[in-house]
Amino acid sequence: MLRLEPRHRDAMIATAIRALPNEGCGLLVGRADEVVEVVPSPNVADSARVYEIDPRTLLRTFRDAEDRGLDVIGVFHSHTHSAAYPSPTDVAQAPDPSWHYVLVSLAEPMSDVRSYRIVEGAITEEDLALDEDEGHDPAPRR
Amino acid sequence: MAAVLRVPTVLRPAMGNNSVLEVEGSTIGEVLTRLTEAYPGARAQLLGEDGALHRFLNVYVNDDDVRYLGGLDAPVSDHDEITLLPAVAGGFL
C-alpha cells in the first residue's frame, strides 16, 4: 500500500498535464510506504513515449531526502495515451524492488493514478491510501 | 589518493553490502576498474559490454554528472565524493 495525501496525487497529475505532449515524471520522497513530498522532474528523454528523470534532479532529491531523514521511495510517470499500467520497458528498467512505481494515465478524460511494485519482473498493483490533508497548503509544491 | 564512494541501495548487494566505500584512482575509469576488480559481480551494473559507462548509470563527482566532465576520464581528487545512482527511466521503447 502507498499512503499519500490528495495534494500529492494532484501534484503528480499536474506534472503529467504540464509535460504534455510528452510523458511527465518525478520522484516520491517519504518513509517506506508514505509519501511526504512529490518532486517533479524534467523528462530528459523529451518524449511522448519514454521518460528519464533528470540526473541533476535525481542527485539533489537523494541528497535532500537523506538530509531530512527521508528516502526516495519511488517514481511516477505518465502515460499520455495508454492505461496506468507498467510497460515492458518500465519493468525492464525498474531499478529498485523496494520502490513504488506510480503511473498517471491521461488516456481518458478522468486521469487515473495507480501504484505498483515491480520485483524481478513481476508487477503487482497495490492500494493507494489517500489520507486527508492535515492542515497543509493544498497547492502542489514546486 | 582516496575518494569516498556512495553506493545506492540497489547496488549494495553486489558491492559487499557497503553503503560507503573508500576508493582509489585519479579518474572515474580507474575508480570503476578497481571497483569491478574488488566486486566482479557489480561489473554488469557499472560498465557496458564495450567497457564504457553503463547507459543507465549516473555517476557524479561531488555535484557534477561525469558525462559533462569527460566520462571515464573525469578526474577524481582526494576527498572527492563520488555518487552512483541508477538512471530512473522507462516507457514504450
gemmi code that builds the backbone of each chain (N, CA, C; Angstrom):
import gemmi

chains = {
    "A": [
        ("MET", (0.839, -1.194, 0.000), (0.000, 0.000, 0.000), (0.875, 1.246, 0.000)),
        ("LEU", (0.435, 2.245, -0.741), (1.137, 3.538, -0.752), (0.210, 4.588, -0.158)),
        ("ARG", (0.686, 5.233, 0.904), (-0.109, 6.283, 1.551), (0.314, 7.643, 0.996)),
        ("LEU", (-0.660, 8.444, 0.657), (-0.353, 9.794, 0.200), (-1.553, 10.690, 0.450)),
        ("GLU", (-1.330, 11.985, 0.359), (-2.408, 12.951, 0.538), (-2.929, 13.366, -0.834)),
        ("PRO", (-4.164, 13.885, -0.875), (-4.707, 14.325, -2.172), (-3.786, 15.304, -2.893)),
        ("ARG", (-3.078, 16.171, -2.135), (-2.200, 17.146, -2.801), (-1.044, 16.456, -3.524)),
        ("HIS", (-0.612, 15.297, -3.019), (0.450, 14.563, -3.701), (-0.060, 13.991, -5.020)),
        ("ARG", (-1.257, 13.395, -4.960), (-1.855, 12.875, -6.194), (-2.049, 14.016, -7.198)),
        ("ASP", (-2.562, 15.157, -6.699), (-2.823, 16.287, -7.593), (-1.519, 16.818, -8.204)),
        ("ALA", (-0.435, 16.804, -7.428), (0.856, 17.285, -7.941), (1.349, 16.381, -9.064)),
        ("MET", (1.126, 15.064, -8.939), (1.552, 14.143, -9.995), (0.729, 14.368, -11.271)),
        ("ILE", (-0.587, 14.554, -11.096), (-1.443, 14.794, -12.271), (-1.060, 16.118, -12.931)),
        ("ALA", (-0.805, 17.148, -12.109), (-0.423, 18.456, -12.667), (0.889, 18.352, -13.436)),
        ("THR", (1.841, 17.591, -12.911), (3.117, 17.397, -13.602), (2.889, 16.707, -14.945)),
        ("ALA", (2.004, 15.714, -14.938), (1.711, 14.972, -16.175), (1.079, 15.893, -17.219)),
        ("ILE", (0.173, 16.752, -16.768), (-0.505, 17.652, -17.716), (0.473, 18.707, -18.241)),
        ("ARG", (1.312, 19.232, -17.346), (2.268, 20.263, -17.782), (3.258, 19.714, -18.798)),
        ("ALA", (3.554, 18.419, -18.698), (4.560, 17.821, -19.583), (4.023, 17.535, -20.985)),
        ("LEU", (2.696, 17.542, -21.138), (2.126, 17.210, -22.448), (2.750, 18.057, -23.563)),
        ("PRO", (2.968, 17.516, -24.753), (2.569, 16.169, -25.208), (3.509, 15.055, -24.737)),
        ("ASN", (4.534, 15.401, -23.970), (5.473, 14.375, -23.518), (4.975, 13.678, -22.255)),
        ("GLU", (5.644, 12.597, -21.916), (5.411, 11.973, -20.619), (6.011, 12.873, -19.538)),
        ("GLY", (5.300, 12.973, -18.419), (5.815, 13.698, -17.269), (6.340, 12.710, -16.241)),
        ("CYS", (7.210, 13.183, -15.346), (7.794, 12.261, -14.380), (8.286, 13.006, -13.140)),
        ("GLY", (8.590, 12.225, -12.116), (9.121, 12.816, -10.894), (9.372, 11.729, -9.859)),
        ("LEU", (9.863, 12.166, -8.716), (10.243, 11.222, -7.663), (9.332, 11.383, -6.452)),
        ("LEU", (9.212, 10.303, -5.704), (8.430, 10.302, -4.471), (9.391, 10.195, -3.293)),
        ("VAL", (9.302, 11.153, -2.399), (10.158, 11.163, -1.212), (9.287, 10.892, 0.003)),
        ("GLY", (9.784, 10.058, 0.905), (8.980, 9.775, 2.091), (9.636, 8.751, 2.982)),
        ("ARG", (8.770, 7.971, 3.644), (9.243, 6.920, 4.537), (8.516, 5.628, 4.159)),
        ("ALA", (9.242, 4.659, 3.661), (8.708, 3.328, 3.340), (7.479, 3.416, 2.435)),
        ("ASP", (6.281, 3.405, 3.026), (5.048, 3.384, 2.235), (4.298, 4.702, 2.293)),
        ("GLU", (4.928, 5.744, 2.812), (4.229, 7.015, 2.987), (4.933, 8.130, 2.210)),
        ("VAL", (4.183, 8.775, 1.315), (4.739, 9.900, 0.555), (4.729, 11.153, 1.420)),
        ("VAL", (5.872, 11.825, 1.486), (5.961, 13.112, 2.183), (6.027, 14.255, 1.179)),
        ("GLU", (6.659, 13.982, 0.047), (6.794, 15.034, -0.962), (6.857, 14.431, -2.354)),
        ("VAL", (6.225, 15.120, -3.294), (6.325, 14.778, -4.713), (7.282, 15.772, -5.355)),
        ("VAL", (8.319, 15.266, -6.011), (9.320, 16.133, -6.640), (9.245, 15.963, -8.154)),
        ("PRO", (8.621, 16.911, -8.860), (8.583, 16.808, -10.325), (9.981, 16.913, -10.908)),
        ("SER", (10.186, 16.241, -12.042), (11.484, 16.313, -12.730), (11.243, 16.643, -14.193)),
        ("PRO", (12.182, 17.361, -14.807), (12.138, 17.416, -16.274), (12.256, 15.993, -16.826)),
        ("ASN", (11.573, 15.743, -17.939), (11.744, 14.471, -18.636), (12.869, 14.659, -19.647)),
        ("VAL", (14.083, 14.216, -19.283), (15.221, 14.484, -20.170), (15.191, 13.626, -21.424)),
        ("ALA", (14.296, 12.629, -21.471), (14.109, 11.875, -22.713), (13.332, 12.729, -23.724)),
        ("ASP", (12.625, 13.765, -23.223), (11.912, 14.710, -24.088), (11.046, 13.968, -25.104)),
        ("SER", (10.194, 13.076, -24.589), (9.485, 12.150, -25.466), (8.072, 11.893, -24.952)),
        ("ALA", (7.183, 11.570, -25.880), (5.821, 11.183, -25.515), (5.734, 9.691, -25.212)),
        ("ARG", (6.811, 8.956, -25.458), (6.761, 7.503, -25.297), (7.701, 6.982, -24.215)),
        ("VAL", (8.704, 7.757, -23.865), (9.638, 7.321, -22.821), (9.910, 8.492, -21.882)),
        ("TYR", (10.421, 8.121, -20.686), (10.794, 9.175, -19.757), (12.135, 8.813, -19.134)),
        ("GLU", (12.840, 9.855, -18.706), (14.017, 9.657, -17.875), (14.114, 10.835, -16.918)),
        ("ILE", (14.242, 10.513, -15.636), (14.380, 11.551, -14.614), (15.690, 12.302, -14.854)),
        ("ASP", (15.631, 13.616, -14.760), (16.813, 14.461, -14.914), (17.878, 14.052, -13.889)),
        ("PRO", (19.097, 13.706, -14.332), (20.128, 13.245, -13.386), (20.430, 14.248, -12.263)),
        ("ARG", (20.345, 15.557, -12.577), (20.606, 16.550, -11.517), (19.496, 16.549, -10.482)),
        ("THR", (18.249, 16.423, -10.952), (17.121, 16.330, -10.020), (17.253, 15.081, -9.161)),
        ("LEU", (17.709, 13.995, -9.800), (17.880, 12.724, -9.088), (18.875, 12.873, -7.938)),
        ("LEU", (20.047, 13.453, -8.233), (21.078, 13.609, -7.200), (20.591, 14.541, -6.096)),
        ("ARG", (20.015, 15.676, -6.490), (19.565, 16.663, -5.498), (18.479, 16.053, -4.598)),
        ("THR", (17.583, 15.280, -5.197), (16.478, 14.712, -4.421), (16.991, 13.655, -3.448)),
        ("PHE", (17.934, 12.819, -3.882), (18.512, 11.816, -2.974), (19.215, 12.491, -1.807)),
        ("ARG", (20.003, 13.525, -2.105), (20.748, 14.203, -1.038), (19.812, 14.920, -0.082)),
        ("ASP", (18.820, 15.603, -0.655), (17.869, 16.358, 0.166), (17.085, 15.404, 1.071)),
        ("ALA", (16.674, 14.255, 0.508), (15.925, 13.278, 1.311), (16.787, 12.773, 2.468)),
        ("GLU", (18.033, 12.461, 2.159), (18.935, 11.942, 3.198), (19.129, 12.969, 4.308)),
        ("ASP", (19.295, 14.232, 3.904), (19.489, 15.287, 4.908), (18.279, 15.410, 5.829)),
        ("ARG", (17.102, 15.074, 5.311), (15.874, 15.210, 6.102), (15.481, 13.903, 6.786)),
        ("GLY", (16.323, 12.899, 6.681), (15.992, 11.620, 7.305), (14.921, 10.854, 6.550)),
        ("LEU", (14.778, 11.163, 5.253), (13.775, 10.501, 4.425), (14.478, 9.677, 3.342)),
        ("ASP", (13.694, 8.988, 2.544), (14.232, 8.206, 1.433), (13.496, 8.562, 0.148)),
        ("VAL", (14.147, 8.292, -0.976), (13.412, 8.271, -2.239), (12.721, 6.918, -2.278)),
        ("ILE", (11.385, 6.935, -2.270), (10.635, 5.675, -2.131), (9.970, 5.246, -3.429)),
        ("GLY", (10.113, 6.065, -4.466), (9.508, 5.643, -5.716), (9.565, 6.715, -6.773)),
        ("VAL", (8.910, 6.409, -7.879), (8.921, 7.301, -9.035), (7.514, 7.294, -9.631)),
        ("PHE", (7.145, 8.402, -10.242), (5.892, 8.399, -11.002), (6.190, 8.879, -12.412)),
        ("HIS", (5.383, 8.402, -13.357), (5.430, 8.970, -14.697), (4.074, 8.795, -15.343)),
        ("SER", (3.874, 9.513, -16.427), (2.561, 9.489, -17.064), (2.587, 8.673, -18.337)),
        ("HIS", (1.436, 8.104, -18.643), (1.181, 7.533, -19.961), (0.139, 8.428, -20.605)),
        ("THR", (0.501, 9.026, -21.730), (-0.387, 10.026, -22.306), (-1.564, 9.404, -23.061)),
        ("HIS", (-1.349, 8.227, -23.620), (-2.407, 7.621, -24.443), (-2.636, 6.149, -24.122)),
        ("SER", (-2.176, 5.717, -22.966), (-2.398, 4.311, -22.617), (-2.725, 4.207, -21.137)),
        ("ALA", (-3.087, 3.012, -20.731), (-3.574, 2.796, -19.378), (-2.461, 2.987, -18.337)),
        ("ALA", (-2.886, 3.153, -17.092), (-1.945, 3.323, -15.977), (-1.421, 1.958, -15.554)),
        ("TYR", (-0.629, 1.355, -16.449), (-0.067, 0.036, -16.182), (1.362, 0.016, -16.727)),
        ("PRO", (2.310, -0.564, -15.981), (3.711, -0.513, -16.431), (3.922, -1.204, -17.781)),
        ("SER", (4.699, -0.554, -18.647), (5.034, -1.142, -19.936), (6.206, -2.112, -19.742)),
        ("PRO", (6.466, -2.964, -20.735), (7.616, -3.875, -20.607), (8.918, -3.131, -20.326)),
        ("THR", (9.085, -1.941, -20.925), (10.315, -1.179, -20.671), (10.336, -0.651, -19.246)),
        ("ASP", (9.162, -0.223, -18.756), (9.103, 0.222, -17.362), (9.593, -0.893, -16.439)),
        ("VAL", (9.176, -2.112, -16.745), (9.533, -3.248, -15.895), (11.021, -3.575, -16.028)),
        ("ALA", (11.508, -3.569, -17.289), (12.905, -3.924, -17.522), (13.849, -2.926, -16.856)),
        ("GLN", (13.405, -1.666, -16.747), (14.302, -0.637, -16.219), (13.996, -0.286, -14.768)),
        ("ALA", (13.063, -0.995, -14.147), (12.741, -0.707, -12.751), (13.974, -0.974, -11.895)),
        ("PRO", (14.561, 0.056, -11.315), (15.855, -0.158, -10.649), (15.770, -0.739, -9.241)),
        ("ASP", (14.654, -0.594, -8.564), (14.687, -0.905, -7.139), (13.411, -1.639, -6.702)),
        ("PRO", (13.555, -2.884, -6.253), (12.363, -3.657, -5.876), (11.619, -3.088, -4.663)),
        ("SER", (12.277, -2.192, -3.923), (11.589, -1.629, -2.760), (10.772, -0.389, -3.124)),
        ("TRP", (10.891, 0.063, -4.369), (10.218, 1.301, -4.772), (8.746, 1.084, -5.111)),
        ("HIS", (8.034, 2.196, -5.051), (6.655, 2.273, -5.537), (6.709, 2.912, -6.928)),
        ("TYR", (6.068, 2.263, -7.892), (6.031, 2.771, -9.261), (4.618, 3.262, -9.558)),
        ("VAL", (4.477, 4.584, -9.606), (3.152, 5.171, -9.795), (2.984, 5.584, -11.253)),
        ("LEU", (1.862, 5.195, -11.824), (1.519, 5.541, -13.196), (0.335, 6.492, -13.192)),
        ("VAL", (0.438, 7.549, -13.967), (-0.660, 8.505, -14.150), (-1.076, 8.395, -15.612)),
        ("SER", (-2.306, 7.929, -15.841), (-2.773, 7.844, -17.220), (-3.650, 9.047, -17.537)),
        ("LEU", (-3.339, 9.668, -18.683), (-4.167, 10.771, -19.183), (-4.952, 10.315, -20.414)),
        ("ALA", (-5.063, 9.010, -20.591), (-5.702, 8.487, -21.800), (-7.198, 8.771, -21.824)),
        ("GLU", (-7.814, 8.830, -20.654), (-9.259, 9.089, -20.575), (-9.461, 10.493, -20.007)),
        ("PRO", (-10.670, 11.050, -20.165), (-10.910, 12.399, -19.629), (-10.628, 12.498, -18.125)),
        ("MET", (-10.942, 11.462, -17.370), (-10.602, 11.450, -15.946), (-9.241, 10.775, -15.783)),
        ("SER", (-8.277, 11.494, -15.239), (-6.953, 10.896, -15.057), (-7.040, 9.726, -14.083)),
        ("ASP", (-6.165, 8.770, -14.274), (-6.169, 7.547, -13.474), (-4.781, 7.386, -12.859)),
        ("VAL", (-4.718, 7.252, -11.540), (-3.438, 7.141, -10.837), (-3.396, 5.787, -10.135)),
        ("ARG", (-2.375, 5.005, -10.433), (-2.246, 3.673, -9.827), (-0.800, 3.429, -9.410)),
        ("SER", (-0.629, 2.577, -8.405), (0.713, 2.301, -7.903), (1.009, 0.808, -7.984)),
        ("TYR", (2.268, 0.504, -8.293), (2.689, -0.888, -8.479), (4.006, -1.151, -7.749)),
        ("ARG", (4.213, -2.411, -7.404), (5.545, -2.886, -7.016), (6.040, -3.734, -8.166)),
        ("ILE", (7.328, -3.612, -8.471), (7.923, -4.404, -9.563), (9.133, -5.124, -9.001)),
        ("VAL", (8.987, -6.437, -8.816), (10.053, -7.223, -8.198), (10.424, -8.365, -9.134)),
        ("GLU", (11.657, -8.339, -9.602), (12.172, -9.361, -10.521), (11.223, -9.567, -11.700)),
        ("GLY", (10.748, -8.453, -12.241), (9.925, -8.517, -13.439), (8.446, -8.767, -13.187)),
        ("ALA", (8.076, -9.057, -11.934), (6.672, -9.328, -11.621), (5.995, -8.036, -11.153)),
        ("ILE", (4.860, -7.731, -11.776), (4.131, -6.498, -11.482), (2.974, -6.808, -10.540)),
        ("THR", (2.900, -6.081, -9.435), (1.776, -6.235, -8.511), (1.191, -4.864, -8.221)),
        ("GLU", (-0.090, -4.689, -8.509), (-0.716, -3.410, -8.159), (-0.943, -3.362, -6.654)),
        ("GLU", (-0.775, -2.183, -6.073), (-1.010, -2.009, -4.642), (-2.058, -0.919, -4.424)),
        ("ASP", (-2.664, -0.932, -3.250), (-3.681, 0.068, -2.933), (-3.039, 1.435, -2.766)),
        ("LEU", (-3.783, 2.457, -3.174), (-3.407, 3.835, -2.870), (-4.287, 4.282, -1.709)),
        ("ALA", (-3.685, 4.622, -0.598), (-4.445, 5.107, 0.559), (-4.333, 6.624, 0.582)),
        ("LEU", (-5.439, 7.288, 0.264), (-5.428, 8.755, 0.206), (-5.788, 9.318, 1.571)),
        ("ASP", (-4.773, 9.806, 2.270), (-5.033, 10.457, 3.555), (-5.549, 11.855, 3.299)),
        ("GLU", (-6.434, 12.312, 4.165), (-6.899, 13.684, 4.041), (-5.771, 14.628, 4.405)),
        ("ASP", (-5.797, 15.827, 3.813), (-4.813, 16.845, 4.180), (-4.898, 17.146, 5.659)),
        ("GLU", (-3.728, 17.339, 6.246), (-3.710, 17.649, 7.670), (-3.218, 19.066, 7.875)),
        ("GLY", (-4.017, 20.011, 7.362), (-3.684, 21.408, 7.564), (-2.615, 21.929, 6.620)),
        ("HIS", (-2.270, 21.120, 5.597), (-1.253, 21.588, 4.666), (-1.889, 22.488, 3.619)),
        ("ASP", (-1.051, 23.309, 3.026), (-1.467, 24.086, 1.873), (-1.852, 23.095, 0.771)),
        ("PRO", (-3.066, 23.187, 0.234), (-3.471, 22.201, -0.781), (-2.778, 22.383, -2.128)),
        ("ALA", (-2.100, 23.525, -2.321), (-1.436, 23.736, -3.610), (-0.239, 22.800, -3.732)),
        ("PRO", (-0.064, 22.190, -4.918), (1.116, 21.342, -5.103), (2.386, 22.140, -4.870)),
        ("ARG", (3.367, 21.497, -4.257), (4.632, 22.179, -4.034), (5.479, 22.099, -5.274)),
        ("ARG", (6.380, 23.111, -5.429), (7.302, 23.178, -6.568), (6.572, 23.100, -7.880)),
    ],
    "B": [
        ("MET", (45.521, 8.241, -3.828), (44.535, 9.205, -3.335), (43.227, 8.481, -3.052)),
        ("ALA", (42.522, 8.964, -2.078), (41.286, 8.293, -1.706), (40.102, 9.248, -1.821)),
        ("ALA", (39.075, 8.746, -2.451), (37.819, 9.485, -2.509), (36.753, 8.623, -1.835)),
        ("VAL", (35.612, 9.225, -1.571), (34.526, 8.497, -0.932), (33.474, 8.166, -1.986)),
        ("LEU", (33.048, 6.912, -2.006), (32.032, 6.475, -2.965), (30.757, 6.134, -2.219)),
        ("ARG", (29.657, 6.733, -2.631), (28.357, 6.436, -2.029), (27.623, 5.436, -2.917)),
        ("VAL", (27.241, 4.326, -2.328), (26.652, 3.213, -3.077), (25.133, 3.217, -2.873)),
        ("PRO", (24.354, 3.245, -3.949), (22.893, 3.217, -3.786), (22.408, 1.835, -3.327)),
        ("THR", (21.249, 1.832, -2.731), (20.690, 0.597, -2.159), (20.733, -0.564, -3.139)),
        ("VAL", (20.346, -0.306, -4.394), (20.233, -1.419, -5.340), (21.583, -2.019, -5.720)),
        ("LEU", (22.665, -1.268, -5.549), (23.978, -1.813, -5.908), (24.694, -2.437, -4.712)),
        ("ARG", (24.161, -2.238, -3.521), (24.882, -2.717, -2.331), (25.070, -4.233, -2.291)),
        ("PRO", (24.057, -5.033, -2.673), (24.273, -6.488, -2.609), (25.470, -6.937, -3.446)),
        ("ALA", (25.706, -6.259, -4.575), (26.831, -6.646, -5.442), (28.150, -6.039, -4.978)),
        ("MET", (28.087, -5.148, -3.987), (29.291, -4.458, -3.540), (29.483, -4.614, -2.034)),
        ("GLY", (29.341, -5.866, -1.593), (29.652, -6.204, -0.211), (28.720, -5.577, 0.813)),
        ("ASN", (27.518, -5.178, 0.376), (26.535, -4.537, 1.255), (27.070, -3.256, 1.893)),
        ("ASN", (28.045, -2.640, 1.217), (28.567, -1.370, 1.724), (27.717, -0.202, 1.229)),
        ("SER", (27.494, 0.782, 2.073), (26.811, 1.997, 1.620), (27.817, 3.085, 1.278)),
        ("VAL", (28.991, 3.013, 1.896), (30.065, 3.971, 1.613), (31.368, 3.191, 1.492)),
        ("LEU", (32.149, 3.499, 0.467), (33.446, 2.845, 0.273), (34.514, 3.906, 0.075)),
        ("GLU", (35.716, 3.630, 0.533), (36.838, 4.489, 0.208), (37.476, 3.908, -1.038)),
        ("VAL", (37.645, 4.751, -2.065), (38.138, 4.243, -3.349), (39.372, 5.008, -3.785)),
        ("GLU", (40.185, 4.316, -4.586), (41.432, 4.908, -5.088), (41.326, 5.075, -6.598)),
        ("GLY", (42.018, 6.081, -7.106), (42.064, 6.283, -8.550), (42.084, 7.755, -8.868)),
        ("SER", (42.731, 8.100, -9.998), (42.800, 9.518, -10.356), (41.743, 9.904, -11.379)),
        ("THR", (41.048, 8.889, -11.935), (39.926, 9.164, -12.837), (38.771, 8.232, -12.465)),
        ("ILE", (37.580, 8.571, -12.950), (36.423, 7.710, -12.719), (36.667, 6.323, -13.313)),
        ("GLY", (37.330, 6.280, -14.470), (37.642, 4.993, -15.090), (38.490, 4.120, -14.180)),
        ("GLU", (39.509, 4.721, -13.561), (40.364, 3.951, -12.653), (39.577, 3.484, -11.435)),
        ("VAL", (38.750, 4.372, -10.917), (37.948, 4.011, -9.741), (37.029, 2.830, -10.068)),
        ("LEU", (36.353, 2.912, -11.223), (35.404, 1.842, -11.565), (36.138, 0.540, -11.895)),
        ("THR", (37.307, 0.640, -12.514), (38.086, -0.566, -12.802), (38.459, -1.277, -11.498)),
        ("ARG", (38.922, -0.501, -10.520), (39.291, -1.119, -9.236), (38.064, -1.679, -8.515)),
        ("LEU", (36.947, -0.974, -8.650), (35.719, -1.485, -8.025), (35.310, -2.824, -8.626)),
        ("THR", (35.398, -2.913, -9.970), (34.969, -4.164, -10.608), (35.958, -5.294, -10.328)),
        ("GLU", (37.204, -4.939, -10.042), (38.163, -5.978, -9.643), (37.822, -6.482, -8.235)),
        ("ALA", (37.438, -5.547, -7.368), (37.098, -5.934, -5.999), (35.731, -6.610, -5.930)),
        ("TYR", (34.815, -6.161, -6.799), (33.448, -6.692, -6.782), (33.055, -7.075, -8.219)),
        ("PRO", (33.549, -8.211, -8.713), (33.269, -8.589, -10.112), (31.771, -8.673, -10.403)),
        ("GLY", (30.992, -9.005, -9.407), (29.544, -9.134, -9.616), (28.867, -7.821, -9.934)),
        ("ALA", (29.544, -6.712, -9.669), (28.941, -5.403, -9.918), (29.259, -4.881, -11.313)),
        ("ARG", (30.134, -5.601, -12.034), (30.606, -5.044, -13.299), (29.473, -4.741, -14.274)),
        ("ALA", (28.538, -5.683, -14.399), (27.471, -5.509, -15.382), (26.576, -4.318, -15.060)),
        ("GLN", (26.600, -3.901, -13.783), (25.766, -2.751, -13.411), (26.513, -1.426, -13.545)),
        ("LEU", (27.840, -1.513, -13.702), (28.643, -0.290, -13.762), (29.083, 0.050, -15.182)),
        ("LEU", (29.450, -0.973, -15.933), (30.012, -0.752, -17.261), (29.241, -1.537, -18.310)),
        ("GLY", (29.189, -0.980, -19.520), (28.591, -1.699, -20.632), (29.543, -2.772, -21.138)),
        ("GLU", (29.057, -3.583, -22.082), (29.907, -4.652, -22.624), (31.121, -4.074, -23.329)),
        ("ASP", (30.992, -2.826, -23.816), (32.105, -2.187, -24.516), (33.085, -1.508, -23.554)),
        ("GLY", (32.833, -1.632, -22.255), (33.733, -1.023, -21.278), (33.421, 0.426, -20.963)),
        ("ALA", (32.430, 1.005, -21.677), (32.030, 2.390, -21.396), (31.118, 2.415, -20.175)),
        ("LEU", (30.871, 3.607, -19.681), (29.927, 3.732, -18.568), (28.587, 3.134, -18.954)),
        ("HIS", (27.964, 2.422, -18.042), (26.661, 1.836, -18.320), (25.664, 2.933, -18.675)),
        ("ARG", (24.892, 2.683, -19.719), (23.928, 3.676, -20.209), (22.965, 4.132, -19.102)),
        ("PHE", (22.597, 3.216, -18.219), (21.588, 3.547, -17.220), (22.186, 3.722, -15.823)),
        ("LEU", (23.431, 4.201, -15.788), (24.042, 4.532, -14.501), (24.475, 5.992, -14.529)),
        ("ASN", (24.048, 6.741, -13.525), (24.527, 8.113, -13.370), (25.677, 8.100, -12.374)),
        ("VAL", (26.778, 8.734, -12.757), (27.939, 8.842, -11.867), (28.238, 10.331, -11.666)),
        ("TYR", (28.366, 10.708, -10.398), (28.626, 12.109, -10.096), (29.924, 12.224, -9.300)),
        ("VAL", (30.704, 13.270, -9.614), (31.820, 13.655, -8.744), (31.365, 14.931, -8.047)),
        ("ASN", (31.233, 14.840, -6.756), (30.632, 15.922, -5.970), (29.252, 16.239, -6.564)),
        ("ASP", (29.044, 17.432, -7.107), (27.713, 17.768, -7.622), (27.595, 17.608, -9.128)),
        ("ASP", (28.623, 17.096, -9.770), (28.648, 17.130, -11.231), (28.529, 15.752, -11.854)),
        ("ASP", (27.685, 15.666, -12.879), (27.493, 14.448, -13.656), (28.756, 14.235, -14.499)),
        ("VAL", (29.369, 13.058, -14.401), (30.658, 12.862, -15.093), (30.525, 12.884, -16.611)),
        ("ARG", (29.293, 12.751, -17.123), (29.129, 12.850, -18.579), (29.581, 14.214, -19.091)),
        ("TYR", (29.540, 15.202, -18.178), (29.973, 16.549, -18.577), (31.407, 16.833, -18.135)),
        ("LEU", (32.062, 15.823, -17.604), (33.437, 16.012, -17.109), (34.417, 15.098, -17.827)),
        ("GLY", (33.964, 14.484, -18.925), (34.861, 13.607, -19.667), (34.578, 12.130, -19.483)),
        ("GLY", (33.446, 11.794, -18.864), (33.068, 10.390, -18.708), (34.080, 9.632, -17.867)),
        ("LEU", (34.591, 8.521, -18.401), (35.546, 7.708, -17.641), (36.843, 8.464, -17.363)),
        ("ASP", (37.110, 9.505, -18.153), (38.326, 10.304, -17.944), (38.125, 11.409, -16.902)),
        ("ALA", (36.929, 11.526, -16.368), (36.672, 12.590, -15.390), (37.653, 12.467, -14.224)),
        ("PRO", (38.316, 13.562, -13.874), (39.324, 13.483, -12.809), (38.696, 13.314, -11.426)),
        ("VAL", (39.408, 12.572, -10.581), (38.986, 12.358, -9.198), (40.123, 12.821, -8.296)),
        ("SER", (39.793, 13.629, -7.302), (40.814, 14.129, -6.380), (40.556, 13.580, -4.986)),
        ("ASP", (41.592, 13.698, -4.173), (41.464, 13.300, -2.769), (40.250, 13.981, -2.145)),
        ("HIS", (39.500, 13.234, -1.382), (38.345, 13.759, -0.638), (37.130, 14.074, -1.517)),
        ("ASP", (37.212, 13.808, -2.827), (36.007, 13.962, -3.642), (34.962, 12.960, -3.190)),
        ("GLU", (33.707, 13.320, -3.432), (32.619, 12.391, -3.132), (32.027, 11.925, -4.455)),
        ("ILE", (32.093, 10.613, -4.677), (31.545, 10.020, -5.900), (30.223, 9.359, -5.536)),
        ("THR", (29.186, 9.659, -6.321), (27.875, 9.067, -6.061), (27.430, 8.288, -7.286)),
        ("LEU", (26.965, 7.078, -7.070), (26.390, 6.266, -8.154), (24.885, 6.224, -7.964)),
        ("LEU", (24.140, 6.516, -9.012), (22.679, 6.399, -8.947), (22.178, 5.806, -10.261)),
        ("PRO", (21.492, 4.675, -10.213), (20.925, 4.134, -11.444), (19.948, 5.138, -12.056)),
        ("ALA", (19.968, 5.253, -13.377), (19.020, 6.130, -14.054), (17.607, 5.643, -13.770)),
        ("VAL", (16.694, 6.574, -13.689), (15.289, 6.223, -13.476), (14.575, 6.562, -14.775)),
        ("ALA", (14.161, 5.520, -15.487), (13.645, 5.716, -16.842), (12.682, 4.594, -17.194)),
        ("GLY", (11.936, 4.808, -18.258), (11.020, 3.769, -18.716), (10.262, 4.244, -19.931)),
        ("GLY", (9.258, 3.487, -20.318), (8.432, 3.882, -21.441), (8.348, 2.798, -22.492)),
        ("PHE", (7.668, 3.121, -23.581), (7.463, 2.158, -24.664), (8.568, 2.301, -25.685)),
        ("LEU", (9.719, 1.681, -25.430), (10.809, 1.767, -26.396), (10.630, 0.738, -27.487)),
    ],
}
model = gemmi.Model(1)
for chain_id, residues in chains.items():
    chain = gemmi.Chain(chain_id)
    for i, (resn, *xyz) in enumerate(residues, 1):
        res = gemmi.Residue()
        res.name, res.seqid = resn, gemmi.SeqId(i, " ")
        for name, pos in zip(("N", "CA", "C"), xyz):
            atom = gemmi.Atom()
            atom.name, atom.element = name, gemmi.Element(name[0])
            atom.pos, atom.b_iso = gemmi.Position(*pos), 0.0
            res.add_atom(atom)
        chain.add_residue(res)
    model.add_chain(chain)
structure = gemmi.Structure()
structure.add_model(model)
structure.setup_entities()
